[in-house]
Amino acid sequence: MKPAGPPITPAGMAAMRARYDHLLGKERPEIVEIVSWAAGNGDRSENGDYLYGRKRMREIDRELAHLARRMKALRVVDPAIQTERGKVFFGATVELADEDDNRITVTIVGDDEQDAGAGRIGWSAPLSRALRGAGVGDLRVVRLPSGEKEWEVLEIAYPHG
């Protein structure tokens, strides 16, 4: 039996699939066309279009291989079907306050879809790990490179299914 892989939300998997499809169906064929055209123009050693096209094609192929491996390894987890909504688990949106009553709201998502600027933190991030299983009113200490920080869970929400 295959072990369960790292989690990703359905939206995160859809975005990854869209990126894969875009690279495979649009970008790569365009680059192949440029490389084929440039190859027909004679000396390839000094042909910028050919050299750049080959380099870009290698980058696209590497990204396609990476995306294919990740999509195969990941496990889609829909937070909308979470039954225990009073605790922090994958997909939860959590409002927190620190010791100085500074408030932040974060959503716990897969590591492949994290974006701290948008308030999406990865499942394996220190804050995510500290919050797992917490309920409203719980205090959690997060160990960061800059030291420890304590957060209080103010609110927990999940998307509706």
ChimeraX commands (.cxc) that place a marker at each C-alpha (Angstrom):
marker #1 position 0.00,0.00,0.00 radius 0.5
marker #1 position 1.31,3.43,-0.98 radius 0.5
marker #1 position 1.94,5.68,2.04 radius 0.5
marker #1 position -0.10,8.87,2.15 radius 0.5
marker #1 position 1.79,11.76,0.66 radius 0.5
marker #1 position 1.95,15.38,1.73 radius 0.5
marker #1 position -1.44,17.11,1.68 radius 0.5
marker #1 position -2.62,19.70,-0.84 radius 0.5
marker #1 position -5.98,21.43,-1.17 radius 0.5
marker #1 position -8.16,20.77,-4.23 radius 0.5
marker #1 position -7.50,24.38,-5.35 radius 0.5
marker #1 position -3.75,23.87,-4.95 radius 0.5
marker #1 position -3.84,20.69,-7.04 radius 0.5
marker #1 position -5.97,22.42,-9.68 radius 0.5
marker #1 position -3.43,25.28,-9.89 radius 0.5
marker #1 position -0.58,22.78,-10.21 radius 0.5
marker #1 position -2.46,20.87,-12.93 radius 0.5
marker #1 position -3.21,24.15,-14.77 radius 0.5
marker #1 position 0.49,25.08,-14.70 radius 0.5
marker #1 position 1.42,21.64,-16.04 radius 0.5
marker #1 position -1.19,21.83,-18.80 radius 0.5
marker #1 position -0.10,25.37,-19.76 radius 0.5
marker #1 position 3.55,24.36,-20.02 radius 0.5
marker #1 position 2.81,21.17,-21.95 radius 0.5
marker #1 position 0.06,22.50,-24.22 radius 0.5
marker #1 position 1.15,26.08,-24.89 radius 0.5
marker #1 position 4.67,27.09,-23.85 radius 0.5
marker #1 position 6.55,23.97,-24.89 radius 0.5
marker #1 position 5.01,23.75,-28.40 radius 0.5
marker #1 position 5.80,27.47,-28.95 radius 0.5
marker #1 position 9.45,26.92,-27.95 radius 0.5
marker #1 position 9.70,23.78,-30.12 radius 0.5
marker #1 position 8.47,25.86,-33.07 radius 0.5
marker #1 position 11.05,28.62,-32.40 radius 0.5
marker #1 position 13.87,26.08,-32.02 radius 0.5
marker #1 position 12.87,24.30,-35.24 radius 0.5
marker #1 position 12.73,27.61,-37.13 radius 0.5
marker #1 position 16.05,28.76,-35.65 radius 0.5
marker #1 position 17.73,25.42,-36.45 radius 0.5
marker #1 position 16.88,25.95,-40.09 radius 0.5
marker #1 position 18.75,29.27,-40.13 radius 0.5
marker #1 position 22.21,27.75,-40.39 radius 0.5
marker #1 position 25.00,28.12,-37.80 radius 0.5
marker #1 position 23.49,27.10,-34.46 radius 0.5
marker #1 position 26.54,28.08,-32.38 radius 0.5
marker #1 position 25.83,31.80,-32.78 radius 0.5
marker #1 position 22.06,31.64,-33.20 radius 0.5
marker #1 position 20.51,33.36,-30.14 radius 0.5
marker #1 position 16.98,32.12,-30.86 radius 0.5
marker #1 position 18.21,28.55,-31.11 radius 0.5
marker #1 position 20.41,28.70,-28.00 radius 0.5
marker #1 position 17.79,30.48,-25.88 radius 0.5
marker #1 position 15.05,28.16,-27.16 radius 0.5
marker #1 position 17.02,25.03,-26.27 radius 0.5
marker #1 position 17.77,26.42,-22.80 radius 0.5
marker #1 position 14.11,27.36,-22.23 radius 0.5
marker #1 position 12.96,23.94,-23.45 radius 0.5
marker #1 position 15.24,22.24,-20.89 radius 0.5
marker #1 position 13.80,24.49,-18.15 radius 0.5
marker #1 position 10.23,23.64,-19.21 radius 0.5
marker #1 position 11.00,19.91,-19.35 radius 0.5
marker #1 position 12.56,20.05,-15.87 radius 0.5
marker #1 position 9.51,21.88,-14.49 radius 0.5
marker #1 position 7.12,19.43,-16.19 radius 0.5
marker #1 position 8.99,16.48,-14.66 radius 0.5
marker #1 position 8.96,18.15,-11.23 radius 0.5
marker #1 position 5.23,18.91,-11.44 radius 0.5
marker #1 position 4.45,15.36,-12.60 radius 0.5
marker #1 position 6.39,13.89,-9.65 radius 0.5
marker #1 position 4.73,16.24,-7.15 radius 0.5
marker #1 position 1.20,15.63,-8.45 radius 0.5
marker #1 position 1.77,11.88,-8.21 radius 0.5
marker #1 position 3.13,12.12,-4.64 radius 0.5
marker #1 position 0.61,14.60,-3.21 radius 0.5
marker #1 position -2.63,13.67,-1.46 radius 0.5
marker #1 position -5.64,15.93,-2.10 radius 0.5
marker #1 position -7.37,16.80,1.17 radius 0.5
marker #1 position -10.59,18.82,1.00 radius 0.5
marker #1 position -10.86,20.99,4.12 radius 0.5
marker #1 position -14.57,21.53,3.42 radius 0.5
marker #1 position -15.29,17.97,4.58 radius 0.5
marker #1 position -13.44,18.38,7.90 radius 0.5
marker #1 position -15.81,17.07,10.56 radius 0.5
marker #1 position -13.98,18.31,13.67 radius 0.5
marker #1 position -14.25,22.03,12.94 radius 0.5
marker #1 position -13.46,23.16,16.49 radius 0.5
marker #1 position -9.79,22.28,16.16 radius 0.5
marker #1 position -7.00,23.36,13.82 radius 0.5
marker #1 position -6.25,20.83,11.10 radius 0.5
marker #1 position -5.25,21.00,7.44 radius 0.5
marker #1 position -7.18,23.67,5.54 radius 0.5
marker #1 position -8.23,25.67,8.61 radius 0.5
marker #1 position -8.25,29.45,8.52 radius 0.5
marker #1 position -7.13,30.60,11.94 radius 0.5
marker #1 position -7.19,34.03,13.57 radius 0.5
marker #1 position -4.38,34.44,16.08 radius 0.5
marker #1 position -3.22,37.08,18.55 radius 0.5
marker #1 position 0.26,37.40,20.01 radius 0.5
marker #1 position 1.29,38.69,23.45 radius 0.5
marker #1 position 0.89,42.31,22.26 radius 0.5
marker #1 position -2.57,41.60,20.77 radius 0.5
marker #1 position -1.21,41.83,17.22 radius 0.5
marker #1 position -3.59,39.78,15.12 radius 0.5
marker #1 position -2.96,37.71,12.04 radius 0.5
marker #1 position -5.11,35.34,10.03 radius 0.5
marker #1 position -3.51,32.35,8.35 radius 0.5
marker #1 position -4.81,29.43,6.31 radius 0.5
marker #1 position -2.97,26.12,6.59 radius 0.5
marker #1 position -2.36,24.70,3.12 radius 0.5
marker #1 position -0.01,22.27,1.42 radius 0.5
marker #1 position 3.68,23.17,1.28 radius 0.5
marker #1 position 3.45,23.41,-2.52 radius 0.5
marker #1 position 0.83,26.16,-2.34 radius 0.5
marker #1 position 2.09,28.25,0.56 radius 0.5
marker #1 position 2.27,32.02,0.11 radius 0.5
marker #1 position 3.02,33.90,3.33 radius 0.5
marker #1 position 2.16,37.24,1.72 radius 0.5
marker #1 position -1.36,35.94,1.07 radius 0.5
marker #1 position -1.67,34.39,4.53 radius 0.5
marker #1 position -1.26,30.80,3.32 radius 0.5
marker #1 position 1.26,28.86,5.40 radius 0.5
marker #1 position 2.56,25.40,4.57 radius 0.5
marker #1 position 1.53,22.31,6.50 radius 0.5
marker #1 position 5.09,21.70,7.68 radius 0.5
marker #1 position 5.84,25.33,8.69 radius 0.5
marker #1 position 6.67,25.86,12.38 radius 0.5
marker #1 position 3.46,27.81,13.02 radius 0.5
marker #1 position 1.32,25.13,11.33 radius 0.5
marker #1 position 2.94,22.38,13.36 radius 0.5
marker #1 position 2.40,24.32,16.59 radius 0.5
marker #1 position -1.27,24.97,15.81 radius 0.5
marker #1 position -2.26,21.40,14.88 radius 0.5
marker #1 position -5.07,20.21,17.12 radius 0.5
marker #1 position -5.47,23.56,18.91 radius 0.5
marker #1 position -8.90,24.88,19.81 radius 0.5
marker #1 position -10.22,28.40,20.35 radius 0.5
marker #1 position -8.59,29.91,23.43 radius 0.5
marker #1 position -5.56,27.62,23.32 radius 0.5
marker #1 position -2.09,29.14,23.60 radius 0.5
marker #1 position 0.65,27.78,21.40 radius 0.5
marker #1 position 4.36,28.56,21.48 radius 0.5
marker #1 position 6.17,28.70,18.15 radius 0.5
marker #1 position 9.93,28.32,18.05 radius 0.5
marker #1 position 11.34,30.57,15.38 radius 0.5
marker #1 position 14.94,31.46,14.50 radius 0.5
marker #1 position 14.36,34.81,16.24 radius 0.5
marker #1 position 13.15,33.08,19.42 radius 0.5
marker #1 position 9.88,31.84,20.87 radius 0.5
marker #1 position 6.57,33.53,20.24 radius 0.5
marker #1 position 3.24,32.71,21.86 radius 0.5
marker #1 position -0.04,32.86,19.95 radius 0.5
marker #1 position -3.61,32.53,21.15 radius 0.5
marker #1 position -6.17,30.92,18.86 radius 0.5
marker #1 position -9.10,33.35,18.54 radius 0.5
marker #1 position -11.15,31.79,15.76 radius 0.5
marker #1 position -11.11,28.71,13.52 radius 0.5
marker #1 position -12.97,28.43,10.22 radius 0.5
marker #1 position -13.14,25.92,7.41 radius 0.5
marker #1 position -14.55,26.36,3.88 radius 0.5
marker #1 position -18.11,25.12,3.41 radius 0.5
marker #1 position -18.60,22.06,1.24 radius 0.5
marker link #1:1,2 radius 0.2
marker link #1:2,3 radius 0.2
marker link #1:3,4 radius 0.2
marker link #1:4,5 radius 0.2
marker link #1:5,6 radius 0.2
marker link #1:6,7 radius 0.2
marker link #1:7,8 radius 0.2
marker link #1:8,9 radius 0.2
marker link #1:9,10 radius 0.2
marker link #1:10,11 radius 0.2
marker link #1:11,12 radius 0.2
marker link #1:12,13 radius 0.2
marker link #1:13,14 radius 0.2
marker link #1:14,15 radius 0.2
marker link #1:15,16 radius 0.2
marker link #1:16,17 radius 0.2
marker link #1:17,18 radius 0.2
marker link #1:18,19 radius 0.2
marker link #1:19,20 radius 0.2
marker link #1:20,21 radius 0.2
marker link #1:21,22 radius 0.2
marker link #1:22,23 radius 0.2
marker link #1:23,24 radius 0.2
marker link #1:24,25 radius 0.2
marker link #1:25,26 radius 0.2
marker link #1:26,27 radius 0.2
marker link #1:27,28 radius 0.2
marker link #1:28,29 radius 0.2
marker link #1:29,30 radius 0.2
marker link #1:30,31 radius 0.2
marker link #1:31,32 radius 0.2
marker link #1:32,33 radius 0.2
marker link #1:33,34 radius 0.2
marker link #1:34,35 radius 0.2
marker link #1:35,36 radius 0.2
marker link #1:36,37 radius 0.2
marker link #1:37,38 radius 0.2
marker link #1:38,39 radius 0.2
marker link #1:39,40 radius 0.2
marker link #1:40,41 radius 0.2
marker link #1:41,42 radius 0.2
marker link #1:42,43 radius 0.2
marker link #1:43,44 radius 0.2
marker link #1:44,45 radius 0.2
marker link #1:45,46 radius 0.2
marker link #1:46,47 radius 0.2
marker link #1:47,48 radius 0.2
marker link #1:48,49 radius 0.2
marker link #1:49,50 radius 0.2
marker link #1:50,51 radius 0.2
marker link #1:51,52 radius 0.2
marker link #1:52,53 radius 0.2
marker link #1:53,54 radius 0.2
marker link #1:54,55 radius 0.2
marker link #1:55,56 radius 0.2
marker link #1:56,57 radius 0.2
marker link #1:57,58 radius 0.2
marker link #1:58,59 radius 0.2
marker link #1:59,60 radius 0.2
marker link #1:60,61 radius 0.2
marker link #1:61,62 radius 0.2
marker link #1:62,63 radius 0.2
marker link #1:63,64 radius 0.2
marker link #1:64,65 radius 0.2
marker link #1:65,66 radius 0.2
marker link #1:66,67 radius 0.2
marker link #1:67,68 radius 0.2
marker link #1:68,69 radius 0.2
marker link #1:69,70 radius 0.2
marker link #1:70,71 radius 0.2
marker link #1:71,72 radius 0.2
marker link #1:72,73 radius 0.2
marker link #1:73,74 radius 0.2
marker link #1:74,75 radius 0.2
marker link #1:75,76 radius 0.2
marker link #1:76,77 radius 0.2
marker link #1:77,78 radius 0.2
marker link #1:78,79 radius 0.2
marker link #1:79,80 radius 0.2
marker link #1:80,81 radius 0.2
marker link #1:81,82 radius 0.2
marker link #1:82,83 radius 0.2
marker link #1:83,84 radius 0.2
marker link #1:84,85 radius 0.2
marker link #1:85,86 radius 0.2
marker link #1:86,87 radius 0.2
marker link #1:87,88 radius 0.2
marker link #1:88,89 radius 0.2
marker link #1:89,90 radius 0.2
marker link #1:90,91 radius 0.2
marker link #1:91,92 radius 0.2
marker link #1:92,93 radius 0.2
marker link #1:93,94 radius 0.2
marker link #1:94,95 radius 0.2
marker link #1:95,96 radius 0.2
marker link #1:96,97 radius 0.2
marker link #1:97,98 radius 0.2
marker link #1:98,99 radius 0.2
marker link #1:99,100 radius 0.2
marker link #1:100,101 radius 0.2
marker link #1:101,102 radius 0.2
marker link #1:102,103 radius 0.2
marker link #1:103,104 radius 0.2
marker link #1:104,105 radius 0.2
marker link #1:105,106 radius 0.2
marker link #1:106,107 radius 0.2
marker link #1:107,108 radius 0.2
marker link #1:108,109 radius 0.2
marker link #1:109,110 radius 0.2
marker link #1:110,111 radius 0.2
marker link #1:111,112 radius 0.2
marker link #1:112,113 radius 0.2
marker link #1:113,114 radius 0.2
marker link #1:114,115 radius 0.2
marker link #1:115,116 radius 0.2
marker link #1:116,117 radius 0.2
marker link #1:117,118 radius 0.2
marker link #1:118,119 radius 0.2
marker link #1:119,120 radius 0.2
marker link #1:120,121 radius 0.2
marker link #1:121,122 radius 0.2
marker link #1:122,123 radius 0.2
marker link #1:123,124 radius 0.2
marker link #1:124,125 radius 0.2
marker link #1:125,126 radius 0.2
marker link #1:126,127 radius 0.2
marker link #1:127,128 radius 0.2
marker link #1:128,129 radius 0.2
marker link #1:129,130 radius 0.2
marker link #1:130,131 radius 0.2
marker link #1:131,132 radius 0.2
marker link #1:132,133 radius 0.2
marker link #1:133,134 radius 0.2
marker link #1:134,135 radius 0.2
marker link #1:135,136 radius 0.2
marker link #1:136,137 radius 0.2
marker link #1:137,138 radius 0.2
marker link #1:138,139 radius 0.2
marker link #1:139,140 radius 0.2
marker link #1:140,141 radius 0.2
marker link #1:141,142 radius 0.2
marker link #1:142,143 radius 0.2
marker link #1:143,144 radius 0.2
marker link #1:144,145 radius 0.2
marker link #1:145,146 radius 0.2
marker link #1:146,147 radius 0.2
marker link #1:147,148 radius 0.2
marker link #1:148,149 radius 0.2
marker link #1:149,150 radius 0.2
marker link #1:150,151 radius 0.2
marker link #1:151,152 radius 0.2
marker link #1:152,153 radius 0.2
marker link #1:153,154 radius 0.2
marker link #1:154,155 radius 0.2
marker link #1:155,156 radius 0.2
marker link #1:156,157 radius 0.2
marker link #1:157,158 radius 0.2
marker link #1:158,159 radius 0.2
marker link #1:159,160 radius 0.2
marker link #1:160,161 radius 0.2
view
